[in-house]
Amino acid sequence: MNFSEVFKLSGQLCKFSPDGKYLASCVQYRLVVRDVDTLQILQLYTCLDQIQHVEWSADSHFILCAMYKRGLVQVWSLEQPEWHCKIDEGSAGLVASCWSPDGRHVLNTTEFHLRITVWSLCTKSVSYIKYPKACQQGISFSRDGRYLALAERRDCKDYVSIFVCSDWQLLRHFDADTQDLAGIEWAPNGCVLAAWDSCLEYKILLYSLDGRLLSAYCAYEWSLGIKSVAWSPSSQFLAVGSYDGKVRVLNHVTWKVLTEFGHPATISDPKIVVYKEAEKSLQRALGRPACLPPRAAESKYEIASVPVSLQTVKPATDRANPRVGVGALAFSSDNYFLATRNDNVPNAVWIWDIQKLRLFAVLEQLSPVRAFQWDPQQPRLAICTGGSKVYMWSPAGCVSVQVPGEGDFQVLSLCWHLNGDSLALLSKDHFCLCFLETEAGVHTAFRQPDHGT
């Protein structure tokens, strides 16, 4: 691995363009666009206030910058730097902004979720969508960009509307059999829409494009329910993480449970590989200062002998959003693996083999896992824990890599380039790129890291 120099950043706003050629980052009210290969600045745009959200259009020709405090959205063009667009929502306010799949319409959600305004960059026309619901995931576009599914709340009931993105005409409108709809998401093939209830009731519903209810699933009652949901890239599986610490995988044929994955605190199966992060001994770090801060200490992975007891935390049940249950899950791009995090075992990442429907490996970190993300091209998982290291897992093994540089670069989040050959590492006020060596060659400007395996 090689690392770029460190650049300034605000609000962890750093995004690769969909075509993979550019990298956009925000520093307060400035938008910086760099070439991915050389990291040279191509464009520098100045917004009217501090940027709170940034998003590329699907064709990578435009960039949207939202300033929610001012109710403003500014759109910039890469091909015509002198062109720009300003959208002012005025007294209606602004709480969310996103692109339509065609990259020529901007969808703004007003304060109190009174409506969604659809602004056309081509014709300057405006359309309005009423009754959007304020929930975790209330808008979902189909992968082919043809349809928009919208969660609605009117007359104290939940509804789902499906719009055609080409002209924003209503295609279907149906009521959702939920008490408090929490989120909706299209399957990657665009044939099925998943809708799930709030954590107070375990219920997930599967709808066809014409609004027919294909299936409804409830694992249990009278306890906290669904916490996370993820489709497999092939649309064959729907993984549902819940507050009881289990992941239930539904199949696309019958929509019944294919398997349940539990997250026990003790691993006793000798077939499961458990990697434990451990600090390297001082004897192996000769020549280095003895007063290194704890987060900067080098680490490595050791294969633990079973049985292994994982570090758990007791959730505060008298507070909102207790640290319990499966809070994060993601399928690998090839559908072979599922990565999960159980929030009351915060230091562990669980890797499940979807082909054999069994636990494949467990990684236990020294600190709680903040984020993980799969390589878009191969089964390789990047993990960060808020420290100065980035971790990689693949079926071949694990590696712990120290991010080089002065001071302590705390990796709070990360995102992959679509080619899988580089990774953006984001801290509170800075970011850098991590380049993974490929046969095509090595980037010119980088620093050598310290490795631990």
C-alpha positions as CSV (number, residue, x, y, z in Angstrom):
1,M,0.0,0.0,0.0
2,N,1.0,3.6,-0.7
3,F,-0.5,6.8,0.7
4,S,-0.9,10.3,-0.7
5,E,-0.2,13.4,1.2
6,V,-2.9,14.7,3.6
7,F,-5.4,17.3,2.4
8,K,-7.8,19.5,4.3
9,L,-11.5,18.5,4.6
10,S,-14.7,19.6,6.3
11,G,-17.6,17.4,7.4
12,Q,-16.1,14.2,5.9
13,L,-17.4,15.4,2.6
14,C,-15.3,13.6,0.1
15,K,-16.7,11.7,-3.0
16,F,-15.3,9.9,-6.0
17,S,-17.1,10.7,-9.2
18,P,-19.2,7.8,-10.7
19,D,-16.9,7.5,-13.7
20,G,-13.9,7.3,-11.4
21,K,-12.0,10.2,-12.9
22,Y,-12.4,12.8,-10.3
23,L,-12.4,13.3,-6.5
24,A,-14.5,16.1,-4.9
25,S,-13.8,17.3,-1.4
26,C,-15.2,20.3,0.6
27,V,-13.3,22.7,2.8
28,Q,-15.9,24.9,4.5
29,Y,-17.5,26.9,1.7
30,R,-15.0,25.7,-1.0
31,L,-15.5,22.7,-3.3
32,V,-12.2,21.2,-4.7
33,V,-12.2,18.8,-7.6
34,R,-9.1,16.8,-8.2
35,D,-7.8,14.4,-10.8
36,V,-7.9,10.9,-9.2
37,D,-4.6,9.8,-10.7
38,T,-2.4,12.9,-10.1
39,L,-4.5,14.6,-7.3
40,Q,-3.9,17.9,-9.1
41,I,-6.6,20.4,-8.5
42,L,-8.8,20.7,-11.7
43,Q,-11.5,23.1,-10.4
44,L,-12.0,25.2,-7.3
45,Y,-15.6,26.5,-6.7
46,T,-16.7,28.9,-4.0
47,C,-20.1,28.5,-2.5
48,L,-22.2,31.1,-0.6
49,D,-22.0,29.3,2.7
50,Q,-20.5,26.2,4.4
51,I,-21.2,23.1,2.4
52,Q,-23.2,20.4,4.3
53,H,-23.8,17.9,1.6
54,V,-22.1,17.2,-1.8
55,E,-23.2,14.7,-4.5
56,W,-22.1,13.9,-8.1
57,S,-24.6,13.5,-10.9
58,A,-24.7,10.0,-12.3
59,D,-22.8,11.1,-15.5
60,S,-20.1,12.9,-13.5
61,H,-20.8,16.2,-15.4
62,F,-22.3,18.1,-12.4
63,I,-21.8,18.5,-8.7
64,L,-24.5,19.5,-6.2
65,C,-23.6,21.4,-3.0
66,A,-26.3,21.8,-0.4
67,M,-26.3,24.5,2.3
68,Y,-29.2,23.4,4.6
69,K,-28.8,26.3,7.0
70,R,-29.4,28.8,4.2
71,G,-31.9,26.7,2.3
72,L,-29.6,26.9,-0.8
73,V,-28.4,24.4,-3.4
74,Q,-25.6,25.3,-5.8
75,V,-24.8,23.2,-8.9
76,W,-21.5,23.3,-10.7
77,S,-20.5,22.0,-14.1
78,L,-17.1,20.3,-14.8
79,E,-17.4,20.8,-18.5
80,Q,-18.4,24.4,-18.4
81,P,-16.8,25.9,-15.2
82,E,-18.4,29.3,-15.9
83,W,-21.9,27.8,-15.8
84,H,-23.6,27.5,-12.4
85,C,-27.0,27.1,-10.9
86,K,-28.4,28.4,-7.6
87,I,-31.7,27.0,-6.1
88,D,-33.1,28.9,-3.2
89,E,-36.0,27.3,-1.3
90,G,-36.6,30.5,0.6
91,S,-38.9,30.3,3.7
92,A,-39.8,26.7,3.0
93,G,-36.3,25.7,4.2
94,L,-34.2,22.7,3.2
95,V,-33.4,19.4,5.0
96,A,-32.3,17.1,2.1
97,S,-31.1,17.4,-1.5
98,C,-30.3,14.7,-4.1
99,W,-29.9,14.1,-7.8
100,S,-32.4,12.2,-10.0
101,P,-30.8,9.3,-11.9
102,D,-30.6,11.3,-15.1
103,G,-28.4,14.0,-13.5
104,R,-30.6,16.8,-14.8
105,H,-33.1,17.2,-12.0
106,V,-32.5,18.1,-8.3
107,L,-34.9,16.9,-5.6
108,N,-35.1,19.1,-2.5
109,T,-37.0,18.2,0.6
110,T,-38.3,21.2,2.6
111,E,-38.3,21.6,6.3
112,F,-40.9,19.5,8.3
113,H,-41.1,17.3,5.1
114,L,-43.9,19.3,3.8
115,R,-43.0,18.5,0.1
116,I,-40.3,17.5,-2.3
117,T,-39.5,20.0,-5.0
118,V,-38.2,18.7,-8.3
119,W,-36.1,21.3,-10.2
120,S,-35.2,20.7,-13.8
121,L,-31.8,22.1,-14.9
122,C,-32.8,21.8,-18.6
123,T,-36.2,23.4,-18.8
124,K,-36.1,25.3,-15.4
125,S,-39.5,23.8,-14.7
126,V,-40.6,22.8,-11.2
127,S,-42.7,19.9,-9.9
128,Y,-44.0,19.2,-6.4
129,I,-44.5,15.9,-4.6
130,K,-46.6,16.2,-1.4
131,Y,-46.5,14.3,1.9
132,P,-43.0,12.8,2.0
133,K,-42.4,11.0,5.2
134,A,-39.6,11.9,7.6
135,C,-37.9,8.6,8.1
136,Q,-34.5,6.9,7.9
137,Q,-34.7,6.0,4.2
138,G,-37.8,7.5,2.6
139,I,-36.6,7.9,-1.0
140,S,-35.2,5.1,-3.2
141,F,-34.4,5.1,-6.9
142,S,-34.4,1.9,-8.9
143,R,-30.9,0.9,-10.2
144,D,-31.9,1.5,-13.8
145,G,-33.0,5.0,-13.0
146,R,-36.6,4.6,-14.3
147,Y,-38.6,4.7,-11.0
148,L,-38.7,6.6,-7.8
149,A,-40.3,5.0,-4.7
150,L,-41.3,7.5,-2.0
151,A,-42.5,6.8,1.6
152,E,-45.5,9.0,2.4
153,R,-47.4,9.9,5.6
154,R,-51.0,11.3,5.4
155,D,-54.0,11.0,7.6
156,C,-51.9,9.1,10.2
157,K,-51.2,6.3,7.7
158,D,-48.2,5.1,5.8
159,Y,-48.2,5.0,1.9
160,V,-45.8,4.3,-0.9
161,S,-45.9,6.1,-4.2
162,I,-44.0,5.0,-7.3
163,F,-43.1,7.7,-9.8
164,V,-41.8,7.5,-13.4
165,C,-38.5,9.5,-13.4
166,S,-38.8,10.6,-17.0
167,D,-41.8,12.8,-16.4
168,W,-42.5,12.5,-12.7
169,Q,-45.9,11.1,-13.2
170,L,-47.5,8.9,-10.5
171,L,-47.4,5.2,-11.6
172,R,-48.7,3.5,-8.4
173,H,-49.9,4.5,-5.0
174,F,-50.7,2.0,-2.3
175,D,-50.9,1.9,1.5
176,A,-48.1,0.2,3.4
177,D,-49.2,-2.2,6.1
178,T,-46.9,-0.6,8.7
179,Q,-47.4,1.2,12.0
180,D,-44.5,3.6,11.4
181,L,-42.6,3.0,8.1
182,A,-38.9,3.4,8.6
183,G,-37.4,2.8,5.2
184,I,-37.8,1.5,1.7
185,E,-35.2,0.1,-0.8
186,W,-35.4,-1.3,-4.3
187,A,-33.7,-4.6,-5.1
188,P,-30.7,-4.0,-7.4
189,N,-32.7,-5.6,-10.3
190,G,-35.6,-3.1,-9.7
191,C,-38.2,-5.8,-9.6
192,V,-39.0,-5.8,-5.8
193,L,-39.3,-3.0,-3.3
194,A,-38.6,-3.8,0.4
195,A,-40.3,-1.7,3.1
196,W,-39.8,-2.1,6.8
197,D,-41.4,-0.9,10.0
198,S,-39.7,1.1,12.8
199,C,-37.8,-0.7,15.5
200,L,-40.9,-1.0,17.7
201,E,-42.4,-3.6,15.5
202,Y,-40.6,-6.3,13.5
203,K,-42.1,-6.3,10.0
204,I,-40.6,-6.3,6.5
205,L,-42.8,-6.1,3.4
206,L,-41.9,-7.0,-0.2
207,Y,-43.8,-5.3,-3.0
208,S,-43.8,-5.7,-6.8
209,L,-43.5,-2.8,-9.2
210,D,-47.3,-2.6,-9.6
211,G,-47.8,-2.4,-5.8
212,R,-48.8,-6.0,-5.1
213,L,-47.7,-7.3,-1.7
214,L,-45.5,-10.3,-2.5
215,S,-44.7,-11.3,1.1
216,A,-44.6,-10.0,4.7
217,Y,-42.2,-11.4,7.2
218,C,-42.2,-11.0,11.0
219,A,-39.6,-12.9,13.1
220,Y,-41.0,-12.1,16.5
221,E,-43.3,-9.7,18.4
222,W,-43.2,-7.5,21.5
223,S,-39.6,-6.7,21.3
224,L,-37.3,-4.2,19.4
225,G,-37.3,-5.3,15.8
226,I,-35.4,-4.4,12.6
227,K,-32.1,-2.3,12.8
228,S,-30.5,-2.8,9.4
229,V,-31.4,-4.1,5.9
230,A,-29.2,-4.9,2.9
231,W,-29.9,-6.4,-0.5
232,S,-27.3,-8.7,-2.1
233,P,-25.9,-7.3,-5.5
234,S,-27.6,-10.2,-7.3
235,S,-31.0,-9.5,-5.7
236,Q,-31.2,-13.1,-4.6
237,F,-30.9,-12.4,-0.9
238,L,-32.2,-9.8,1.6
239,A,-30.3,-9.6,4.9
240,V,-32.3,-8.2,7.8
241,G,-30.4,-7.3,11.0
242,S,-32.3,-7.0,14.2
243,Y,-32.1,-6.0,17.8
244,D,-32.0,-9.6,19.0
245,G,-28.4,-9.9,17.6
246,K,-29.3,-12.0,14.6
247,V,-29.3,-11.6,10.8
248,R,-32.0,-13.4,8.9
249,V,-31.4,-14.0,5.2
250,L,-34.5,-14.1,3.0
251,N,-34.4,-15.8,-0.4
252,H,-35.9,-14.2,-3.5
253,V,-38.0,-17.3,-4.6
254,T,-40.3,-17.8,-1.6
255,W,-39.2,-14.8,0.6
256,K,-38.9,-17.2,3.4
257,V,-35.9,-17.3,5.8
258,L,-33.0,-19.2,4.3
259,T,-30.8,-19.1,7.4
260,E,-30.3,-17.2,10.7
261,F,-26.8,-15.9,11.7
262,G,-26.3,-15.4,15.4
263,H,-23.5,-13.5,17.0
264,P,-22.4,-15.4,20.1
265,A,-19.9,-13.9,22.5
266,T,-17.8,-17.1,22.4
267,I,-16.5,-18.7,19.3
268,S,-15.8,-22.4,19.8
269,D,-16.0,-23.9,16.3
270,P,-12.4,-24.8,15.2
271,K,-13.3,-24.3,11.5
272,I,-13.8,-20.6,12.1
273,V,-10.7,-18.4,11.8
274,V,-10.6,-15.7,14.5
275,Y,-8.1,-12.8,13.9
276,K,-7.3,-10.7,16.9
277,E,-5.6,-7.4,16.6
278,A,-2.6,-7.1,18.9
279,E,0.0,-4.4,19.5
280,K,3.4,-5.2,18.4
281,S,6.0,-5.7,21.1
282,L,8.5,-2.9,21.8
283,Q,11.4,-5.2,21.0
284,R,10.2,-5.4,17.4
285,A,10.0,-1.6,17.1
286,L,13.6,-0.9,17.8
287,G,14.8,2.5,16.8
288,R,11.3,4.0,17.2
289,P,10.5,6.5,20.0
290,A,9.4,4.8,23.2
291,C,6.8,7.4,23.9
292,L,4.5,6.8,20.9
293,P,0.9,7.7,21.7
294,P,-1.4,4.6,22.1
295,R,-3.2,5.0,18.8
296,A,0.0,5.3,16.9
297,A,1.4,2.0,18.2
298,E,1.9,-0.6,15.5
299,S,-0.4,-3.6,15.5
300,K,-0.7,-6.9,13.8
301,Y,-3.2,-9.7,13.5
302,E,-2.8,-13.0,15.4
303,I,-4.9,-16.1,14.8
304,A,-6.5,-17.0,18.1
305,S,-7.0,-20.5,19.4
306,V,-10.6,-21.5,20.0
307,P,-12.6,-21.1,22.2
308,V,-12.3,-17.3,21.9
309,S,-14.3,-14.9,24.1
310,L,-15.1,-11.6,22.4
311,Q,-15.3,-8.4,24.3
312,T,-18.9,-7.3,24.9
313,V,-20.5,-4.2,26.3
314,K,-23.7,-4.1,28.4
315,P,-26.2,-1.8,26.7
316,A,-27.9,1.0,28.6
317,T,-31.5,-0.2,28.3
318,D,-32.9,3.0,29.9
319,R,-31.6,5.2,27.0
320,A,-32.7,5.7,23.5
321,N,-30.9,3.8,20.7
322,P,-29.2,1.3,22.9
323,R,-25.9,-0.3,21.6
324,V,-27.4,-3.7,20.9
325,G,-28.3,-5.6,17.8
326,V,-26.9,-5.8,14.2
327,G,-26.3,-2.2,13.3
328,A,-24.3,-2.7,10.1
329,L,-24.2,-5.3,7.3
330,A,-23.0,-5.4,3.7
331,F,-22.7,-8.0,1.0
332,S,-19.5,-8.4,-1.0
333,S,-19.7,-7.4,-4.7
334,D,-19.5,-11.1,-5.8
335,N,-22.3,-12.1,-3.4
336,Y,-20.0,-14.7,-1.7
337,F,-19.7,-13.0,1.7
338,L,-21.7,-10.9,4.2
339,A,-20.0,-8.7,6.7
340,T,-21.8,-7.7,9.9
341,R,-21.3,-5.8,13.2
342,N,-23.3,-6.6,16.3
343,D,-23.3,-3.4,18.3
344,N,-23.0,-5.0,21.7
345,V,-19.8,-6.7,20.5
346,P,-18.5,-3.5,19.1
347,N,-14.9,-4.5,18.3
348,A,-15.7,-7.4,16.1
349,V,-16.5,-7.8,12.4
350,W,-18.2,-11.1,11.4
351,I,-17.6,-12.5,7.9
352,W,-20.2,-15.0,6.7
353,D,-19.9,-17.4,3.8
354,I,-23.2,-17.1,1.8
355,Q,-22.5,-20.1,-0.4
356,K,-22.2,-22.4,2.6
357,L,-24.4,-20.4,4.9
358,R,-21.9,-20.5,7.8
359,L,-19.5,-18.2,9.7
360,F,-16.2,-17.9,7.8
361,A,-14.1,-15.6,9.9
362,V,-14.2,-13.1,12.8
363,L,-11.9,-10.0,13.2
364,E,-11.6,-8.6,16.7
365,Q,-10.1,-5.1,16.8
366,L,-8.5,-3.3,19.8
367,S,-11.1,-0.5,19.4
368,P,-14.8,-0.4,18.4
369,V,-15.4,-0.7,14.6
370,R,-16.6,2.6,13.1
371,A,-17.1,1.6,9.5
372,F,-16.4,-1.1,6.9
373,Q,-16.9,-1.3,3.1
374,W,-16.3,-3.9,0.5
375,D,-14.0,-3.5,-2.5
376,P,-16.4,-3.0,-5.6
377,Q,-14.3,-5.4,-7.7
378,Q,-13.4,-8.3,-5.4
379,P,-14.1,-9.8,-1.9
380,R,-11.8,-7.5,0.0
381,L,-13.1,-5.6,3.1
382,A,-11.7,-2.3,4.4
383,I,-12.3,-1.5,8.1
384,C,-11.6,1.5,10.3
385,T,-11.9,2.0,14.0
386,G,-11.2,5.7,14.5
387,G,-7.5,5.2,15.0
388,S,-4.5,5.8,12.8
389,K,-4.7,2.5,11.0
390,V,-6.7,1.0,8.1
391,Y,-7.4,-2.8,8.1
392,M,-8.0,-5.1,5.2
393,W,-9.5,-8.6,5.1
394,S,-9.7,-11.0,2.2
395,P,-10.1,-14.8,2.1
396,A,-6.3,-15.0,2.0
397,G,-5.9,-13.2,5.3
398,C,-5.7,-9.8,7.1
399,V,-3.4,-6.8,7.2
400,S,-3.1,-3.8,9.6
401,V,-1.5,-0.7,8.0
402,Q,-0.4,2.4,9.8
403,V,-1.4,5.6,8.0
404,P,1.9,7.5,7.7
405,G,2.4,11.2,8.4
406,E,2.9,13.7,11.2
407,G,0.5,13.7,14.0
408,D,-2.3,11.2,14.5
409,F,-4.6,10.7,11.5
410,Q,-7.8,9.2,12.9
411,V,-9.7,7.3,10.2
412,L,-13.4,7.9,10.9
413,S,-14.7,6.8,7.5
414,L,-13.6,5.4,4.2
415,C,-14.8,4.9,0.6
416,W,-13.6,2.8,-2.3
417,H,-12.8,4.0,-5.8
418,L,-15.0,2.0,-8.3
419,N,-11.9,0.2,-9.7
420,G,-10.9,-1.0,-6.3
421,D,-7.4,0.3,-6.7
422,S,-7.6,3.1,-4.2
423,L,-9.4,4.1,-1.0
424,A,-10.2,7.5,0.5
425,L,-9.5,7.7,4.2
426,L,-11.4,10.4,6.0
427,S,-10.7,12.0,9.4
428,K,-12.4,14.9,11.1
429,D,-10.5,17.6,9.3
430,H,-8.4,15.8,6.7
431,F,-8.3,13.1,4.1
432,C,-5.8,11.1,2.2
433,L,-5.8,8.4,-0.5
434,C,-4.6,4.9,0.0
435,F,-3.3,3.3,-3.2
436,L,-3.3,-0.5,-3.5
437,E,-0.6,-1.8,-5.8
438,T,-1.8,-3.3,-9.1
439,E,-0.2,-4.7,-12.2
440,A,-1.0,-1.5,-14.0
441,G,1.6,0.4,-12.1
442,V,2.2,2.5,-9.0
443,H,1.2,6.1,-8.4
444,T,4.0,8.7,-8.5
445,A,3.5,10.7,-5.4
446,F,3.1,8.7,-2.2
447,R,4.6,7.7,1.1
448,Q,5.5,4.3,2.3
449,P,3.5,2.9,5.2
450,D,4.2,0.5,8.1
451,H,2.7,-2.9,7.7
452,G,1.5,-5.4,10.2
453,T,0.1,-8.8,9.3
